[in-house]
Every structure is written in C-alpha cells, then in structure tokens.
Amino acid sequence: MINLTDRRQCCGCSACADACPHRAIRMAEDGMGFKYPEVDEKLCTDCGICNAVCAFKPAGKNELMRTEAIRFPALLDKSQSGGLGFALMRKAIWEGRVVYGAAMGDDFCVRHIRVTEESGLEPLRLSKYVQSDMSGVPAMVLEDLAAGRKVLFTGTPCQCAGVASLAGKYRENLLLTDIICHGVPSPAVWRDFIKHQEDAKGKPVTAAIFRDKALGWHDHRETVFFGNEKQVSSDYTFLFYRHLMLRPSCSACPFASLTRPSDITMADCWGVEQTLPGFADDNRGCSLLIVHSKAGESFTETFPDECVRMDAPIVPEKQPNLFHPSVPNKRAKSFENTYIRKGYAAALRRFGQDSCSNRIDQFIKKVKRHI
C-alpha cells in the first residue's frame, strides 16, 4: 500500500493509481493543486503493485550519446525555443506513432492529452510552467503499446519515469522525451493567477502564454489576452523563479542529472551565443538536444522539417537542473500557508516582486555588491 510520510516522496505521475488492479487509489489535490495518491483501504488488498511501479527513484544508467544546438527556421516564430519539441512530435505522427503531451485547455488547466493526427498537435506547442494533470494517462499509454502501437511521450523526467515503469515489456515501442525541468509550479496558483487577472480587468481571459516570443526568446514573463487586448505580467514568473510554489518532490528530484529515464532530453540552449557565436544570435530561439539511447539517436538522425544543427557542449552554469534539483525557497512553506489560508492576492502582496520582503532582499543584494 502507498503510504506517504513526506510529500517529497511523490511526483504525482499517477502510475500507481493506474497500476492498481482494484482501483483502490485515486489522485487527490492538496491545497496547492498538486495531486497525491489516496488509498481506499476497503478496496486495497495490499498486493504491493503500487509500490513496485513507483518510479520516483534514480534512473538506471544510460548513455549521454550526443548533445546538439538545433533550430528549425520555419518553426521559430510559433515556438518558445528552437522548435525541437514540435518537430519531434510531428515526425512521430508522420511515422504513425501516437503522441502524448501537455496541453492547456479552455479552462487554462494543463493536462496531458493523446494525439493521433498532425492537426491535433497545436495545443502541445509552447511551454507550460505548471504541473500537468496525468490522471489516467499512463494507463492510456500502456493500452496503446499493448495494442501494438508505437508511442512518443513528452513530459517532465518524473512523468517519463512513471510511464516507462508501467510500460514494462512494451518499453521498446515507447520513445520518451523529457525536458530539463526547473521544477513544476502549483496548478492552483496558476488558476488563481488567471482569476486575479480577470478580476482586475473586469473581463474574461481568452488566452495565456507563459513566455511570449513576441517579447524575445530571453524574456520570461507571462502574457494574458482579453480578446484583442493583452497584458504582460511577471507576477507568476516571479513566484516560479523564486521557488516559492514548486512541488515539494522537485527539491528531491532523482532525475536532475545526466542519468535520465528518457531517450531524448530537450531544453532551451542557453549560452549558445557564447559557445557557438553566430549560430543563434537573433534572439529567436535555439533548442538543446540531448540523446541518451540508440532509439533516441535513430529517431533524431533526420527530421522532415528543415533544421540547422551543430554539436554543442553542455554548459553547467546555464543548465543547473541537469546536475542538481532546484533549491526550495526558505519561505516556500510560509507562502503555501498564506496562500491556502488567505488566497492568491494576500500571498502575492506578502511574497511577490512588489512585496516588502522582496524590496528588502533587493536592497541587501545591492549593498553587498558595493561592499
């Protein structure tokens, strides 16, 4: 039986719930919107399958076969990096694979969905800086694999590990693509950020982008649209990069290393202007492609979309989460308590970029720079 004594022990991949033959486990939200397994002891037979399938542990040894800077000129304007994610998914569809990826719904909740046609890939584009709902997804992947279909699954490393664990003997037909993950932010805070924007504007939000490419590749702010109007904010991004609302397990992530559960890892190729001068100096985006397996090597050998690619070194200071997890903010627990008890607006006033605490922090940093 799943028995969590520490929230850092669970990444929320849903593999245990989908593996339970008695349907004794459901994924339930906590106050931050993160999902954890809850066991119905009346249905549980203590068979141990849920614990056996749990993959939140260091990945098995794999190879770091190749690292490249890569960009797809025709895909840059509609991608937040160099277009690698969309290019991988489109190639998979053209090869007859089923694709799974994170999509933002009309309710602005992010969930993993199943796609079998190229026309369905559009919602999977662009980064989503919030944990996606994986409820029922590992079981769907297993069903596709058992039926003889090949699958490309894209997600965070922990999500990839969960899917791989449930795939079992069908693993060879499953291609896993993960990201260099900074940590997954709170779904509840994201929902309340949207509501806060609507209340302030007096209009419904019609669309939202976590990183608007119109502001440049290096700009990290969120943009919300009210019909033809748009508003750029950094409130949510600030809380994210201050590690105030990350899932607790992210601080203990066993996959923040070069040893991954996936075949392919993708990321923004930060620092490419210094490592490969002239390759991507236009601020339009560049992807980092890391290949870990022979299956990943074969799949990324060619692409239907035209690309420019070059061997590139990994720069540790530009990709810290490839070597260690994000360090939680010492105020994260206080943020959570304030948010749950008093709501998003109160938490933003106390911990946001315009808060007294942040102004004090910035003043101290300024003084230290001049000492």
C-alpha positions as a printed NumPy array, in Angstrom:
array([[  0.   ,   0.   ,   0.   ],
       [  1.171,   3.511,  -0.819],
       [  1.965,   5.235,   2.476],
       [  3.407,   8.717,   2.014],
       [  5.088,  10.156,   5.091],
       [  6.741,  13.016,   3.215],
       [  5.319,  14.923,   0.235],
       [  8.792,  14.917,  -1.305],
       [  8.352,  11.185,  -1.935],
       [  5.702,  11.657,  -4.646],
       [  5.943,  13.432,  -8.012],
       [  2.27 ,  12.933,  -8.966],
       [  2.857,  10.878, -12.134],
       [ -0.309,   8.77 , -11.473],
       [  1.383,   5.471, -12.362],
       [  0.434,   3.897,  -9.023],
       [ -3.247,   4.785,  -9.439],
       [ -3.338,   3.39 , -12.973],
       [ -1.458,   0.233, -11.981],
       [ -3.793,  -0.691,  -9.116],
       [ -5.898,  -3.669, -10.272],
       [ -8.554,  -2.94 ,  -7.66 ],
       [ -8.962,   0.78 ,  -8.418],
       [ -8.192,   1.486,  -4.785],
       [ -6.128,   4.602,  -5.492],
       [ -7.307,   7.997,  -6.637],
       [ -5.218,  11.11 ,  -7.199],
       [ -6.47 ,  13.919,  -4.944],
       [ -5.441,  17.593,  -4.923],
       [ -3.861,  19.261,  -1.938],
       [ -4.236,  22.969,  -1.178],
       [ -1.684,  23.885,  -3.849],
       [ -3.415,  21.828,  -6.529],
       [ -0.745,  19.106,  -6.552],
       [ -2.14 ,  15.58 ,  -6.8  ],
       [ -1.221,  12.769,  -4.431],
       [ -2.452,   9.175,  -4.187],
       [ -5.212,   8.437,  -1.7  ],
       [ -5.89 ,   4.792,  -0.892],
       [ -9.344,   3.355,  -0.222],
       [ -8.469,   0.732,   2.354],
       [-11.774,  -1.038,   1.765],
       [-10.679,  -1.839,  -1.799],
       [ -6.946,  -2.272,  -1.203],
       [ -5.645,  -5.848,  -0.873],
       [ -2.098,  -4.744,  -0.073],
       [ -0.807,  -6.538,  -3.178],
       [  2.177,  -4.184,  -3.44 ],
       [  1.806,  -3.373,  -7.133],
       [  1.552,   0.356,  -6.462],
       [  4.873,   0.409,  -4.61 ],
       [  6.51 ,  -1.771,  -7.246],
       [  5.506,   0.542, -10.096],
       [  6.579,   3.743,  -8.305],
       [  9.458,   5.11 , -10.364],
       [ 10.403,   8.148,  -8.289],
       [ 13.911,   6.857,  -7.721],
       [ 17.247,   7.316,  -9.55 ],
       [ 17.061,   6.215, -13.173],
       [ 19.062,   3.274, -14.431],
       [ 22.386,   4.045, -16.043],
       [ 22.163,   5.276, -19.609],
       [ 24.471,   6.874, -22.114],
       [ 24.979,  10.524, -22.945],
       [ 25.393,   9.928, -26.65 ],
       [ 25.13 ,  13.346, -28.266],
       [ 24.416,  16.999, -27.464],
       [ 23.485,  19.486, -30.158],
       [ 22.275,  23.007, -30.645],
       [ 19.366,  22.772, -33.089],
       [ 16.804,  25.131, -34.537],
       [ 14.051,  24.834, -37.143],
       [ 13.775,  28.156, -39.05 ],
       [ 10.179,  27.622, -40.199],
       [  9.028,  26.778, -36.668],
       [ 10.771,  29.528, -34.686],
       [  8.001,  32.114, -34.66 ],
       [  5.457,  29.696, -33.189],
       [  7.847,  28.039, -30.744],
       [  9.244,  29.306, -27.471],
       [ 12.647,  27.808, -28.13 ],
       [ 14.119,  26.428, -31.352],
       [ 11.128,  24.304, -32.413],
       [ 12.571,  20.927, -31.383],
       [  9.549,  19.775, -29.374],
       [  7.085,  20.333, -32.201],
       [  9.484,  18.832, -34.759],
       [  9.804,  15.652, -32.674],
       [  6.038,  15.327, -32.306],
       [  5.361,  15.989, -35.976],
       [  7.915,  13.387, -37.04 ],
       [  6.304,  10.893, -34.667],
       [  2.862,  11.483, -36.195],
       [  4.254,  11.131, -39.717],
       [  5.769,   7.789, -38.687],
       [  2.422,   6.594, -37.356],
       [  3.133,   6.983, -33.668],
       [  0.643,   8.098, -31.04 ],
       [  1.821,  11.288, -29.311],
       [  1.193,  12.308, -25.71 ],
       [  1.977,  15.798, -24.44 ],
       [  0.828,  18.625, -22.192],
       [ -1.96 ,  20.89 , -23.451],
       [ -3.72 ,  23.869, -21.915],
       [ -7.485,  23.572, -22.034],
       [-10.092,  26.3  , -22.417],
       [-10.273,  26.374, -18.608],
       [ -6.497,  27.12 , -18.531],
       [ -5.814,  23.845, -16.741],
       [ -2.88 ,  21.88 , -18.153],
       [ -3.414,  18.186, -18.843],
       [ -1.648,  15.509, -20.843],
       [ -3.625,  14.502, -23.924],
       [ -3.412,  11.827, -26.634],
       [ -2.92 ,  12.899, -30.269],
       [ -3.012,  10.759, -33.423],
       [ -3.284,  13.408, -36.16 ],
       [ -0.99 ,  16.315, -37.021],
       [ -3.912,  18.723, -36.691],
       [ -4.117,  17.836, -33.007],
       [ -0.529,  18.83 , -32.209],
       [ -1.102,  22.581, -31.958],
       [ -2.216,  22.535, -28.278],
       [  1.007,  20.704, -27.405],
       [  3.159,  23.587, -28.607],
       [  4.721,  26.134, -26.248],
       [  5.968,  25.726, -22.686],
       [  3.564,  25.266, -19.787],
       [  5.086,  26.362, -16.491],
       [  2.658,  24.438, -14.296],
       [  2.36 ,  20.754, -13.422],
       [  0.163,  18.927, -15.912],
       [ -2.575,  16.518, -14.83 ],
       [ -1.538,  12.941, -15.682],
       [ -4.693,  11.224, -14.402],
       [ -5.318,   8.09 , -16.467],
       [ -2.518,   8.834, -18.932],
       [ -0.059,   6.035, -18.015],
       [ -2.889,   3.524, -18.49 ],
       [ -3.741,   5.017, -21.892],
       [ -0.11 ,   4.74 , -22.987],
       [  0.006,   1.117, -21.836],
       [ -3.198,   0.372, -23.747],
       [ -1.717,   1.813, -26.95 ],
       [  1.51 ,  -0.157, -26.514],
       [ -0.321,  -3.398, -25.759],
       [ -2.336,  -2.905, -28.96 ],
       [  0.909,  -2.786, -30.95 ],
       [  1.074,   0.998, -31.451],
       [  4.298,   2.943, -31.138],
       [  4.177,   5.938, -28.818],
       [  6.066,   9.176, -28.312],
       [  5.541,  10.544, -24.819],
       [  6.767,  14.015, -23.879],
       [  6.833,  15.351, -20.336],
       [  8.937,  16.023, -17.279],
       [ 11.542,  13.388, -16.325],
       [  9.407,  12.086, -13.447],
       [  6.39 ,  11.727, -15.744],
       [  8.536,   9.84 , -18.256],
       [  9.771,   7.541, -15.488],
       [  6.236,   6.78 , -14.378],
       [  5.067,   5.965, -17.89 ],
       [  8.127,   3.799, -18.532],
       [  7.565,   1.856, -15.328],
       [  4.005,   0.976, -16.314],
       [  5.026,   0.173, -19.915],
       [  7.14 ,  -2.765, -18.759],
       [  7.768,  -5.253, -21.566],
       [  6.463,  -2.802, -24.189],
       [  9.204,  -0.258, -23.455],
       [ 10.934,  -0.755, -26.833],
       [  7.93 ,   0.751, -28.644],
       [  7.846,   3.745, -26.286],
       [ 10.009,   6.753, -27.118],
       [ 10.4  ,   9.071, -24.133],
       [ 11.26 ,  12.75 , -24.449],
       [ 11.789,  14.794, -21.316],
       [ 12.867,  18.341, -20.532],
       [ 15.5  ,  19.91 , -18.322],
       [ 12.976,  20.725, -15.633],
       [ 13.326,  23.657, -13.23 ],
       [ 10.527,  22.216, -11.105],
       [  6.756,  22.152, -11.539],
       [  4.72 ,  25.097, -10.169],
       [  1.359,  24.924,  -8.426],
       [ -1.72 ,  24.329, -10.624],
       [ -3.892,  26.096,  -8.044],
       [ -1.726,  29.222,  -8.034],
       [ -1.845,  29.306, -11.846],
       [ -5.646,  29.065, -11.829],
       [ -5.864,  31.849,  -9.261],
       [ -3.412,  33.991, -11.215],
       [ -5.809,  33.832, -14.18 ],
       [ -8.788,  34.682, -11.958],
       [ -6.842,  37.564, -10.384],
       [ -6.16 ,  38.979, -13.846],
       [ -9.839,  38.676, -14.769],
       [-10.976,  40.381, -11.575],
       [ -8.522,  43.233, -12.056],
       [ -9.521,  43.759, -15.686],
       [-13.219,  43.04 , -15.317],
       [-13.033,  40.823, -18.395],
       [-12.532,  37.114, -19.041],
       [ -9.067,  35.926, -20.061],
       [ -9.315,  34.388, -23.529],
       [ -5.746,  33.097, -23.894],
       [ -2.494,  32.927, -21.96 ],
       [  1.163,  32.376, -22.853],
       [  3.848,  31.65 , -20.282],
       [  6.673,  33.062, -22.399],
       [  5.564,  35.339, -25.21 ],
       [  8.023,  35.003, -28.109],
       [  6.976,  38.472, -29.26 ],
       [  8.952,  39.791, -26.274],
       [ 12.067,  37.92 , -27.346],
       [ 13.457,  34.473, -26.605],
       [ 15.259,  35.567, -23.438],
       [ 12.244,  37.32 , -21.901],
       [ 10.477,  35.333, -19.183],
       [  7.104,  36.886, -18.5  ],
       [  3.545,  35.685, -18.898],
       [  1.079,  37.306, -21.291],
       [ -2.687,  37.135, -20.868],
       [ -5.162,  38.102, -23.559],
       [ -8.577,  39.69 , -23.139],
       [ -9.869,  39.32 , -26.673],
       [ -7.786,  41.719, -28.756],
       [ -6.196,  43.264, -25.667],
       [ -3.17 ,  41.768, -23.974],
       [ -1.37 ,  42.383, -20.725],
       [  2.176,  41.36 , -19.835],
       [  2.86 ,  40.374, -16.24 ],
       [  5.744,  38.923, -14.283],
       [  3.824,  38.116, -11.079],
       [  3.536,  34.377, -11.737],
       [  7.011,  34.076, -13.232],
       [  8.493,  35.824, -10.2  ],
       [  6.921,  33.297,  -7.8  ],
       [  8.111,  30.447, -10.03 ],
       [ 11.741,  31.505, -10.283],
       [ 11.864,  32.316,  -6.563],
       [ 10.935,  28.654,  -5.942],
       [  8.01 ,  29.665,  -3.763],
       [  5.413,  27.355,  -5.282],
       [  7.241,  24.296,  -6.619],
       [  6.036,  20.775,  -5.85 ],
       [  7.911,  19.511,  -2.758],
       [  9.294,  16.491,  -4.647],
       [ 11.133,  18.817,  -7.042],
       [ 13.685,  19.612,  -4.325],
       [ 14.459,  15.877,  -4.088],
       [ 14.269,  15.065,  -7.807],
       [ 16.385,  11.971,  -8.643],
       [ 16.366,  12.87 , -12.342],
       [ 18.131,  16.238, -12.122],
       [ 21.267,  14.648, -13.523],
       [ 22.794,  13.392, -16.748],
       [ 21.268,   9.992, -15.976],
       [ 17.716,  10.198, -17.252],
       [ 14.759,   7.829, -17.706],
       [ 14.274,   9.124, -21.257],
       [ 15.642,   8.559, -24.742],
       [ 15.805,  12.272, -25.543],
       [ 16.096,  15.411, -23.45 ],
       [ 15.273,  18.862, -24.796],
       [ 15.758,  22.359, -23.425],
       [ 16.497,  25.944, -24.34 ],
       [ 20.108,  26.112, -25.479],
       [ 21.049,  28.887, -23.091],
       [ 24.504,  30.327, -23.665],
       [ 24.615,  29.334, -27.334],
       [ 25.672,  32.878, -28.247],
       [ 28.922,  32.292, -26.336],
       [ 29.559,  28.622, -27.156],
       [ 28.605,  28.845, -30.846],
       [ 28.951,  32.513, -31.916],
       [ 26.781,  33.363, -34.899],
       [ 24.648,  30.208, -34.675],
       [ 21.63 ,  31.788, -32.944],
       [ 22.352,  35.442, -32.204],
       [ 18.971,  36.758, -33.376],
       [ 17.073,  36.192, -30.074],
       [ 14.569,  33.982, -31.92 ],
       [ 15.332,  30.796, -30.027],
       [ 17.549,  27.734, -30.068],
       [ 16.967,  24.252, -28.674],
       [ 19.36 ,  21.924, -26.924],
       [ 19.047,  18.28 , -27.991],
       [ 20.496,  15.592, -25.727],
       [ 20.347,  11.965, -26.871],
       [ 20.562,   9.174, -24.287],
       [ 19.756,   5.953, -26.172],
       [ 20.147,   4.22 , -29.506],
       [ 16.409,   4.64 , -30.067],
       [ 16.756,   8.386, -29.475],
       [ 19.816,   8.506, -31.732],
       [ 17.961,   6.808, -34.584],
       [ 14.817,   8.938, -34.196],
       [ 16.679,  12.264, -34.232],
       [ 19.035,  11.417, -37.073],
       [ 16.791,  13.226, -39.568],
       [ 13.693,  15.423, -39.445],
       [ 11.012,  16.171, -42.065],
       [ 11.354,  19.853, -41.12 ],
       [ 14.459,  21.691, -42.277],
       [ 16.828,  22.335, -39.405],
       [ 20.215,  23.792, -38.601],
       [ 22.197,  21.761, -36.098],
       [ 25.672,  21.665, -34.624],
       [ 27.428,  19.749, -31.878],
       [ 27.284,  21.829, -28.717],
       [ 28.765,  21.428, -25.244],
       [ 26.608,  21.407, -22.133],
       [ 27.373,  24.484, -20.062],
       [ 26.686,  23.518, -16.41 ],
       [ 26.071,  27.065, -15.207],
       [ 23.464,  27.533, -17.947],
       [ 21.728,  24.197, -17.266],
       [ 21.938,  23.77 , -13.457],
       [ 18.891,  21.477, -13.319],
       [ 20.768,  18.957, -15.431],
       [ 23.073,  18.484, -12.443],
       [ 21.014,  19.132,  -9.315],
       [ 17.423,  19.918,  -8.267],
       [ 16.185,  23.446,  -7.639],
       [ 16.757,  24.55 ,  -4.068],
       [ 13.463,  25.383,  -2.321],
       [ 12.983,  28.899,  -1.036],
       [ 13.207,  29.082,   2.754],
       [  9.896,  30.975,   2.62 ],
       [  8.093,  28.374,   0.495],
       [  6.194,  26.876,   3.422],
       [  5.12 ,  30.343,   4.598],
       [  3.971,  31.115,   1.07 ],
       [  1.917,  27.918,   0.978],
       [  0.326,  28.614,   4.348],
       [ -0.543,  32.186,   3.38 ],
       [ -1.908,  31.134,   0.011],
       [ -4.1  ,  28.357,   1.413],
       [ -5.426,  30.417,   4.327],
       [ -5.762,  33.855,   2.749],
       [ -5.685,  33.357,  -1.018],
       [ -3.595,  34.371,  -4.001],
       [ -3.827,  38.165,  -3.6  ],
       [ -2.605,  38.022,   0.   ],
       [  0.256,  35.697,  -0.928],
       [  1.263,  37.989,  -3.789],
       [  1.261,  41.037,  -1.512],
       [  3.474,  39.274,   1.005],
       [  5.82 ,  37.377,  -1.303],
       [  5.539,  38.96 ,  -4.769],
       [  8.016,  41.218,  -6.525],
       [  6.398,  44.347,  -5.058],
       [  6.34 ,  42.959,  -1.53 ],
       [  8.23 ,  44.499,   1.351],
       [ 10.284,  41.324,   1.791],
       [ 11.466,  41.4  ,  -1.819],
       [ 12.356,  45.085,  -1.641],
       [ 14.451,  44.349,   1.453],
       [ 16.137,  41.421,  -0.323],
       [ 16.972,  43.598,  -3.314],
       [ 18.346,  46.339,  -1.063],
       [ 20.592,  43.86 ,   0.767],
       [ 21.892,  42.472,  -2.527],
       [ 22.601,  45.978,  -3.772],
       [ 24.544,  46.806,  -0.617],
       [ 26.558,  43.578,  -0.85 ],
       [ 27.538,  44.357,  -4.432],
       [ 29.078,  47.617,  -3.294],
       [ 30.928,  46.242,  -0.28 ]])
